[in-house]
Amino acid sequence: MGERKVLNKYYPPNFDPSKLLRVRRPKNQQTKTYLGIQIFRVFFKCTKCSAEMTIKTDPQNSDYAVESGATRNFEPWRAEDEEAEKERRKRESEEMGDAMKSLENRTLDSKREMDILAALDEMKSMKSRHARVSVDSMLEALQRTAAEKEKKIEEEDEALIKSIFQKPKEFVRRISDDVFNDDEDLTRLLSGSGETSNDGLKRRKVSEDALTKANVMAHFCPGPGTRKQNKKTQNNKGPIYKWPKPSTN
């Protein structure tokens, strides 16, 4: 029986009794606190892979923090909160030893509050105006504006049509180059002979009318001279040649 009992124990040279684990210590001892609020650490396993995950509470931010075994999902509002907290801490550090900076910040805050109050008053007045307006009156106003727009468009179209079809004198008509050159030559000749352009144009018109009348009369009512001339031209057809007949033996 004495052989089973261990009377002599070996202690290595690097033995430190302070590092020994207490046997009666609680298994999950929570020792950390924040402003008297205890911080709890929670261990649990995944239901699929049985991997261990550890999280602990965060009373400072009213949240929790992941210690190991997991990754937190992305939450966009968390970045905004962190940015606002950084700005607050930066402002407090700046105002710590600078009275002018704190006064400037308070002035900006008061101005911002005044702008917010003015915007709220405007929104309240707008809501009160909208409350007095009924749905039927709004529909009537919309129909009235639509009718006015249509009437205005019709008036513009009528004015455009009148300007196009009822005022031909305001438009410039083009003249062909041949007529323009003939008129220039005629004016030059008339100016060289001492006549005005209007007189020359009148004479030219009279001469053209006379020529056209003469041609028409000659075509439909030919005179005796023209008839004789036509007969001569019909009779004068040239010499007539007679070929000898072949002799028959």
CYANA upper distance limits for C-alpha pairs under 8 A (distance plus 0.5 A):
  1 MET  CA      5 LYS  CA      7.49
 11 TYR  CA     15 PHE  CA      6.87
 16 ASP  CA     20 LEU  CA      7.99
 25 ARG  CA     29 GLN  CA      8.32
 30 GLN  CA     38 GLN  CA      7.97
 30 GLN  CA     39 ILE  CA      7.38
 30 GLN  CA     40 PHE  CA      6.61
 30 GLN  CA     41 ARG  CA      7.61
 31 THR  CA     38 GLN  CA      8.03
 31 THR  CA     39 ILE  CA      8.15
 32 LYS  CA     38 GLN  CA      6.64
 32 LYS  CA     39 ILE  CA      6.09
 33 THR  CA     37 ILE  CA      5.69
 33 THR  CA     38 GLN  CA      4.70
 33 THR  CA     39 ILE  CA      5.75
 34 TYR  CA     38 GLN  CA      6.85
 34 TYR  CA     39 ILE  CA      7.51
 34 TYR  CA     59 PRO  CA      7.46
 34 TYR  CA     60 GLN  CA      7.75
 37 ILE  CA     59 PRO  CA      7.73
 39 ILE  CA     56 LYS  CA      7.28
 39 ILE  CA     57 THR  CA      6.09
 39 ILE  CA     58 ASP  CA      7.45
 39 ILE  CA     59 PRO  CA      7.88
 40 PHE  CA     56 LYS  CA      5.99
 40 PHE  CA     57 THR  CA      6.12
 41 ARG  CA     54 THR  CA      7.52
 41 ARG  CA     55 ILE  CA      6.34
 41 ARG  CA     56 LYS  CA      4.72
 41 ARG  CA     57 THR  CA      7.22
 42 VAL  CA     54 THR  CA      6.18
 42 VAL  CA     55 ILE  CA      5.88
 42 VAL  CA     56 LYS  CA      6.42
 43 PHE  CA     52 GLU  CA      7.46
 43 PHE  CA     53 MET  CA      6.37
 43 PHE  CA     54 THR  CA      5.23
 43 PHE  CA     55 ILE  CA      7.32
 44 PHE  CA     52 GLU  CA      6.28
 44 PHE  CA     53 MET  CA      6.03
 44 PHE  CA     54 THR  CA      7.16
 45 LYS  CA     50 SER  CA      5.63
 45 LYS  CA     51 ALA  CA      5.75
 45 LYS  CA     52 GLU  CA      4.87
 45 LYS  CA     53 MET  CA      6.38
 46 CYS  CA     50 SER  CA      5.06
 46 CYS  CA     51 ALA  CA      5.74
 46 CYS  CA     52 GLU  CA      7.04
 46 CYS  CA     53 MET  CA      8.00
 51 ALA  CA     69 GLY  CA      7.72
 52 GLU  CA     69 GLY  CA      6.60
 53 MET  CA     67 GLU  CA      8.29
 53 MET  CA     68 SER  CA      6.24
 53 MET  CA     69 GLY  CA      4.88
 53 MET  CA     70 ALA  CA      6.62
 54 THR  CA     66 VAL  CA      6.88
 54 THR  CA     67 GLU  CA      5.90
 54 THR  CA     68 SER  CA      5.77
 54 THR  CA     69 GLY  CA      6.95
 54 THR  CA     70 ALA  CA      8.31
 55 ILE  CA     64 TYR  CA      7.41
 55 ILE  CA     65 ALA  CA      6.20
 55 ILE  CA     66 VAL  CA      4.92
 55 ILE  CA     67 GLU  CA      5.66
 55 ILE  CA     68 SER  CA      7.61
 56 LYS  CA     64 TYR  CA      6.24
 56 LYS  CA     65 ALA  CA      5.98
 56 LYS  CA     66 VAL  CA      7.05
 56 LYS  CA     67 GLU  CA      7.46
 57 THR  CA     63 ASP  CA      6.85
 57 THR  CA     64 TYR  CA      4.81
 57 THR  CA     65 ALA  CA      6.70
 58 ASP  CA     62 SER  CA      6.31
 58 ASP  CA     63 ASP  CA      5.47
 58 ASP  CA     64 TYR  CA      5.21
 58 ASP  CA     65 ALA  CA      6.82
 59 PRO  CA     63 ASP  CA      6.89
 59 PRO  CA     64 TYR  CA      8.29
 66 VAL  CA     70 ALA  CA      7.23
 66 VAL  CA     71 THR  CA      7.62
 66 VAL  CA     72 ARG  CA      7.63
 75 GLU  CA     79 ALA  CA      8.01
 76 PRO  CA     80 GLU  CA      7.57
 77 TRP  CA     81 ASP  CA      6.85
 78 ARG  CA     82 GLU  CA      6.72
 79 ALA  CA     83 GLU  CA      6.59
 80 GLU  CA     84 ALA  CA      6.68
 81 ASP  CA     85 GLU  CA      6.67
 82 GLU  CA     86 LYS  CA      6.70
 83 GLU  CA     87 GLU  CA      6.76
 84 ALA  CA     88 ARG  CA      6.71
 85 GLU  CA     89 ARG  CA      6.76
 86 LYS  CA     90 LYS  CA      6.58
 87 GLU  CA     91 ARG  CA      6.61
 88 ARG  CA     92 GLU  CA      6.73
 89 ARG  CA     93 SER  CA      6.70
 90 LYS  CA     94 GLU  CA      6.72
 91 ARG  CA     95 GLU  CA      6.62
 92 GLU  CA     96 MET  CA      6.54
 93 SER  CA     97 GLY  CA      8.48
 94 GLU  CA     98 ASP  CA      7.23
 94 GLU  CA    101 LYS  CA      7.71
 94 GLU  CA    102 SER  CA      8.42
 95 GLU  CA     99 ALA  CA      7.05
 95 GLU  CA    101 LYS  CA      6.44
 95 GLU  CA    102 SER  CA      5.58
 98 ASP  CA    102 SER  CA      7.07
 99 ALA  CA    103 LEU  CA      6.73
100 MET  CA    104 GLU  CA      6.61
101 LYS  CA    105 ASN  CA      6.68
102 SER  CA    106 ARG  CA      6.69
103 LEU  CA    107 THR  CA      6.70
104 GLU  CA    108 LEU  CA      6.78
105 ASN  CA    109 ASP  CA      6.68
106 ARG  CA    110 SER  CA      6.69
107 THR  CA    111 LYS  CA      6.73
108 LEU  CA    112 ARG  CA      6.64
109 ASP  CA    113 GLU  CA      6.69
110 SER  CA    114 MET  CA      6.72
111 LYS  CA    115 ASP  CA      6.80
112 ARG  CA    116 ILE  CA      6.74
113 GLU  CA    117 LEU  CA      6.66
114 MET  CA    118 ALA  CA      6.66
115 ASP  CA    119 ALA  CA      6.70
116 ILE  CA    120 LEU  CA      6.69
117 LEU  CA    121 ASP  CA      6.70
118 ALA  CA    122 GLU  CA      6.73
119 ALA  CA    123 MET  CA      6.71
120 LEU  CA    124 LYS  CA      6.68
121 ASP  CA    125 SER  CA      6.71
122 GLU  CA    126 MET  CA      6.61
123 MET  CA    127 LYS  CA      6.62
124 LYS  CA    128 SER  CA      6.70
125 SER  CA    129 ARG  CA      6.74
126 MET  CA    130 HIS  CA      6.66
127 LYS  CA    131 ALA  CA      6.53
128 SER  CA    132 ARG  CA      7.03
129 ARG  CA    133 VAL  CA      7.17
130 HIS  CA    134 SER  CA      8.48
133 VAL  CA    137 SER  CA      7.24
133 VAL  CA    138 MET  CA      7.64
134 SER  CA    138 MET  CA      6.97
135 VAL  CA    139 LEU  CA      6.80
136 ASP  CA    140 GLU  CA      6.69
137 SER  CA    141 ALA  CA      6.64
138 MET  CA    142 LEU  CA      6.77
139 LEU  CA    143 GLN  CA      6.70
140 GLU  CA    144 ARG  CA      6.56
141 ALA  CA    145 THR  CA      6.72
142 LEU  CA    146 ALA  CA      6.73
143 GLN  CA    147 ALA  CA      6.64
144 ARG  CA    148 GLU  CA      6.67
145 THR  CA    149 LYS  CA      6.71
146 ALA  CA    150 GLU  CA      6.80
147 ALA  CA    151 LYS  CA      6.63
148 GLU  CA    152 LYS  CA      6.63
149 LYS  CA    153 ILE  CA      6.76
150 GLU  CA    154 GLU  CA      6.74
151 LYS  CA    155 GLU  CA      6.72
152 LYS  CA    156 GLU  CA      6.78
153 ILE  CA    157 ASP  CA      6.77
154 GLU  CA    158 GLU  CA      6.68
155 GLU  CA    159 ALA  CA      6.65
156 GLU  CA    160 LEU  CA      6.71
157 ASP  CA    161 ILE  CA      6.73
158 GLU  CA    162 LYS  CA      6.64
159 ALA  CA    163 SER  CA      6.65
160 LEU  CA    164 ILE  CA      6.83
161 ILE  CA    165 PHE  CA      6.64
161 ILE  CA    166 GLN  CA      8.47
162 LYS  CA    166 GLN  CA      5.72
162 LYS  CA    167 LYS  CA      7.82
163 SER  CA    167 LYS  CA      6.35
164 ILE  CA    168 PRO  CA      7.80
167 LYS  CA    171 PHE  CA      8.26
175 ILE  CA    179 VAL  CA      7.47
175 ILE  CA    180 PHE  CA      7.26
176 SER  CA    180 PHE  CA      6.88
177 ASP  CA    181 ASN  CA      6.62
178 ASP  CA    182 ASP  CA      6.70
179 VAL  CA    183 ASP  CA      6.65
180 PHE  CA    184 GLU  CA      6.77
181 ASN  CA    185 ASP  CA      6.77
182 ASP  CA    186 LEU  CA      6.68
183 ASP  CA    187 THR  CA      6.61
184 GLU  CA    188 ARG  CA      6.67
185 ASP  CA    189 LEU  CA      6.78
186 LEU  CA    190 LEU  CA      6.61
186 LEU  CA    197 SER  CA      8.40
186 LEU  CA    200 GLY  CA      7.79
186 LEU  CA    201 LEU  CA      8.40
187 THR  CA    191 SER  CA      6.41
187 THR  CA    196 THR  CA      8.29
187 THR  CA    197 SER  CA      5.92
187 THR  CA    200 GLY  CA      7.81
188 ARG  CA    192 GLY  CA      6.65
189 LEU  CA    193 SER  CA      6.82
190 LEU  CA    194 GLY  CA      6.72
190 LEU  CA    195 GLU  CA      5.48
190 LEU  CA    196 THR  CA      6.77
190 LEU  CA    197 SER  CA      6.88
190 LEU  CA    200 GLY  CA      6.60
191 SER  CA    195 GLU  CA      6.04
191 SER  CA    196 THR  CA      6.71
191 SER  CA    197 SER  CA      7.61
195 GLU  CA    199 ASP  CA      7.13
195 GLU  CA    200 GLY  CA      7.27
196 THR  CA    200 GLY  CA      6.89
197 SER  CA    201 LEU  CA      6.70
198 ASN  CA    202 LYS  CA      6.74
199 ASP  CA    203 ARG  CA      6.72
200 GLY  CA    204 ARG  CA      6.58
201 LEU  CA    205 LYS  CA      6.66
202 LYS  CA    206 VAL  CA      6.74
203 ARG  CA    207 SER  CA      6.60
204 ARG  CA    208 GLU  CA      6.66
205 LYS  CA    209 ASP  CA      6.71
206 VAL  CA    210 ALA  CA      6.71
207 SER  CA    211 LEU  CA      6.71
208 GLU  CA    212 THR  CA      6.74
209 ASP  CA    213 LYS  CA      6.73
210 ALA  CA    214 ALA  CA      6.66
211 LEU  CA    215 ASN  CA      6.70
212 THR  CA    216 VAL  CA      6.79
213 LYS  CA    217 MET  CA      6.70
214 ALA  CA    218 ALA  CA      6.57
215 ASN  CA    219 HIS  CA      6.66
216 VAL  CA    220 PHE  CA      6.74
217 MET  CA    221 CYS  CA      5.76
217 MET  CA    222 PRO  CA      7.53
218 ALA  CA    222 PRO  CA      5.45
218 ALA  CA    223 GLY  CA      8.06
222 PRO  CA    226 THR  CA      6.56
222 PRO  CA    227 ARG  CA      7.35
223 GLY  CA    227 ARG  CA      6.90
224 PRO  CA    228 LYS  CA      6.81
225 GLY  CA    229 GLN  CA      6.71
226 THR  CA    230 ASN  CA      6.63
227 ARG  CA    231 LYS  CA      6.78
228 LYS  CA    232 LYS  CA      6.69
229 GLN  CA    233 THR  CA      6.73
230 ASN  CA    234 GLN  CA      6.69
231 LYS  CA    235 ASN  CA      6.56
232 LYS  CA    236 ASN  CA      6.27
233 THR  CA    237 LYS  CA      7.71
